Amino acid sequence: MYLVTVFGNVLIMLAIGSDSHLHTPMYFFLSNLSMVDLYLVTTLVPKMLVNMLTHNNAISYAGCFAQMYFFLFFICLDNLLLTVMAYDRFVAICHPLHYVTIMSPRICSLLILISWICVVSLFYGTGLGVYLSSATTHSSRNISIASVMYSVVTPMLNPFIYSLRNKDIKDALKRIISGTASS
């Protein structure tokens, strides 16, 4: 699942970066979502794989804190990027004649920056509340299943859901494979 996630998200970023037809707000946000999903799974899965191979689940306090920090950061950023993408589609559908003006490159960059800044300020309370809650209120099996679902499965499926079903992305990927990138 990790390799599929990495491969799918890198493909999306390559397709969007190499095809000038895809240099629009929607694809800018999709590329950022792919990047964040890549960081998200890389925060957890390598350590998880080492734990499974060595049968040693130990992690230092500092390592645990760093992993939790980055994991929560990227989860929140993922959610905010999805919100920004929803706003982009709202503007495109409800205000099509003003779309280019409203979703200018400056505004798109500002929305991404705001997403990153909001994550820093939002994730501390909610993330710590979930992870520091009493272990007696949750079963470890349910927590493990939920953790794998939102930390590995969702980032793996995002490229397929948001991008690989898209005709423009498919065309860009075909051009990459055939070696004829669009400028």
C-alpha positions as CSV (number, residue, x, y, z in Angstrom):
1,M,0.0,0.0,0.0
2,Y,2.9,2.4,0.8
3,L,4.5,1.8,-2.7
4,V,1.1,2.4,-4.4
5,T,0.6,5.6,-2.4
6,V,4.1,6.9,-3.2
7,F,3.9,5.9,-6.9
8,G,0.4,7.3,-7.4
9,N,1.1,10.6,-5.7
10,V,4.4,11.1,-7.5
11,L,2.7,10.4,-10.8
12,I,0.1,13.0,-10.2
13,M,2.8,15.6,-9.3
14,L,4.8,14.8,-12.4
15,A,1.8,14.9,-14.7
16,I,0.7,18.3,-13.3
17,G,4.1,19.8,-13.3
18,S,5.0,18.7,-16.8
19,D,1.8,19.6,-18.6
20,S,1.2,23.3,-19.1
21,H,-2.5,22.6,-19.7
22,L,-2.8,21.5,-16.1
23,H,-1.4,24.7,-14.6
24,T,-4.7,25.8,-13.3
25,P,-6.0,26.3,-9.7
26,M,-7.7,23.0,-9.5
27,Y,-4.6,21.1,-10.5
28,F,-2.4,23.3,-8.4
29,F,-4.4,22.2,-5.4
30,L,-4.4,18.5,-6.5
31,S,-0.6,18.6,-6.8
32,N,-0.4,20.0,-3.3
33,L,-2.8,17.3,-2.0
34,S,-0.6,14.7,-3.6
35,M,2.5,16.2,-1.9
36,V,0.9,16.3,1.5
37,D,-0.4,12.7,1.1
38,L,3.1,11.6,0.3
39,Y,4.5,13.3,3.4
40,L,1.7,11.9,5.5
41,V,2.3,8.2,4.7
42,T,6.1,8.7,4.9
43,T,5.7,10.0,8.4
44,L,4.2,6.7,9.6
45,V,4.8,3.8,7.3
46,P,8.6,3.4,7.3
47,K,8.6,3.1,11.1
48,M,5.7,0.8,11.0
49,L,7.5,-1.5,8.5
50,V,10.6,-1.5,10.7
51,N,8.5,-2.4,13.7
52,M,6.9,-5.3,11.8
53,L,10.2,-6.6,10.5
54,T,12.1,-6.4,13.7
55,H,9.1,-7.3,16.0
56,N,10.2,-4.4,18.2
57,N,7.6,-1.7,18.8
58,A,9.8,0.6,20.9
59,I,10.0,4.2,20.0
60,S,11.7,7.0,21.9
61,Y,9.7,9.7,23.5
62,A,11.2,12.3,21.1
63,G,10.6,10.0,18.1
64,C,7.0,9.5,19.2
65,F,6.4,13.2,19.7
66,A,8.0,14.1,16.3
67,Q,6.0,11.4,14.5
68,M,2.8,12.5,16.2
69,Y,3.5,16.2,15.4
70,F,4.1,15.6,11.7
71,F,1.3,13.2,11.4
72,L,-1.2,15.5,12.9
73,F,0.2,18.4,10.9
74,F,-0.2,16.6,7.6
75,I,-3.7,15.2,8.5
76,C,-4.9,18.7,9.2
77,L,-3.3,20.1,6.1
78,D,-4.9,17.4,4.0
79,N,-8.3,18.4,5.4
80,L,-7.8,22.0,4.7
81,L,-6.6,21.4,1.2
82,L,-9.7,19.4,0.5
83,T,-11.7,22.5,1.9
84,V,-9.8,24.8,-0.5
85,M,-10.4,22.4,-3.4
86,A,-14.1,22.5,-2.5
87,Y,-14.1,26.3,-2.5
88,D,-12.3,26.2,-5.9
89,R,-15.1,24.0,-7.4
90,F,-17.8,26.2,-5.7
91,V,-16.3,29.3,-7.4
92,A,-16.0,27.5,-10.8
93,I,-19.6,26.3,-10.7
94,C,-21.4,29.2,-9.0
95,H,-19.4,32.1,-10.5
96,P,-17.9,30.8,-13.8
97,L,-17.6,34.3,-15.3
98,H,-15.6,35.6,-12.4
99,Y,-13.5,32.4,-11.8
100,V,-10.3,33.6,-13.4
101,T,-10.4,36.8,-11.3
102,I,-11.4,35.2,-8.1
103,M,-9.0,32.2,-8.3
104,S,-5.9,34.2,-9.5
105,P,-2.4,32.7,-9.0
106,R,-1.9,35.1,-6.0
107,I,-5.1,33.9,-4.4
108,C,-4.3,30.2,-4.9
109,S,-0.9,30.7,-3.3
110,L,-2.5,32.6,-0.5
111,L,-5.0,29.8,0.1
112,I,-2.3,27.2,0.2
113,L,-0.3,29.4,2.7
114,I,-3.3,30.0,4.8
115,S,-4.0,26.2,4.9
116,W,-0.5,25.6,6.1
117,I,-0.7,28.3,8.8
118,C,-4.2,27.2,10.0
119,V,-2.9,23.7,10.4
120,V,-0.2,24.8,12.8
121,S,-2.8,26.6,15.0
122,L,-5.6,24.1,14.8
123,F,-4.1,20.7,15.2
124,Y,-2.6,20.9,18.6
125,G,-5.9,20.8,20.6
126,T,-7.8,18.3,18.5
127,G,-4.9,15.9,17.9
128,L,-3.7,15.9,21.4
129,G,-7.2,15.4,22.7
130,V,-7.7,12.2,20.6
131,Y,-4.2,10.7,21.3
132,L,-4.1,11.6,25.0
133,S,-7.6,10.5,25.9
134,S,-8.0,7.6,28.3
135,A,-7.0,4.2,26.8
136,T,-9.9,2.6,28.7
137,T,-12.5,4.3,26.5
138,H,-11.1,2.8,23.3
139,S,-10.2,-0.8,22.3
140,S,-6.7,-1.0,20.8
141,R,-7.9,-3.1,17.8
142,N,-10.5,-0.5,16.8
143,I,-7.9,2.3,17.2
144,S,-5.4,0.3,15.0
145,I,-7.9,-0.2,12.3
146,A,-9.0,3.4,12.3
147,S,-5.4,4.6,12.3
148,V,-4.5,2.5,9.2
149,M,-7.7,3.7,7.4
150,Y,-7.0,7.4,7.7
151,S,-3.2,7.3,7.7
152,V,-2.5,4.8,4.9
153,V,-5.7,3.9,2.9
154,T,-7.0,7.4,2.4
155,P,-3.7,8.9,1.0
156,M,-3.4,5.8,-1.2
157,L,-6.9,6.3,-2.6
158,N,-6.7,10.1,-3.1
159,P,-4.8,10.0,-6.4
160,F,-7.4,7.6,-7.8
161,I,-10.4,9.5,-6.5
162,Y,-9.3,13.0,-7.4
163,S,-6.9,12.6,-10.3
164,L,-6.5,9.3,-12.1
165,R,-10.1,9.2,-13.2
166,N,-9.7,12.6,-14.8
167,K,-9.2,12.7,-18.6
168,D,-6.7,15.6,-18.5
169,I,-4.5,13.8,-16.0
170,K,-4.7,10.6,-18.1
171,D,-3.7,12.5,-21.2
172,A,-0.8,14.1,-19.4
173,L,0.4,10.7,-18.1
174,K,0.2,9.3,-21.6
175,R,2.4,12.2,-22.8
176,I,4.9,11.6,-20.0
177,I,5.1,7.9,-20.9
178,S,5.4,8.5,-24.6
179,G,8.0,11.3,-23.9
180,T,6.1,14.2,-25.4
181,A,5.5,16.6,-22.5
182,S,3.3,19.6,-23.2
183,S,4.8,23.1,-22.8
